[in-house]
Amino acid sequence: MSMSSHLQELRKKHQDLESEVEAAQRSPAFDDLQLTAMKKEKLKLKEEIERLSH
């Protein structure tokens, strides 16, 4: 897998997770611990994207 395609895949995962987080925040029945875990994963993806982009 090339670096470009790897970055593209990470960006796609980040965007998908962003959509999931937004949907979860609108749902009053969503588990706060699961939401926190999703946000942490999203942050890890963002940091990895930044690291590989520079």
Order of alpha helices (4+ residues) and beta strands (2+ residues): alpha-alpha
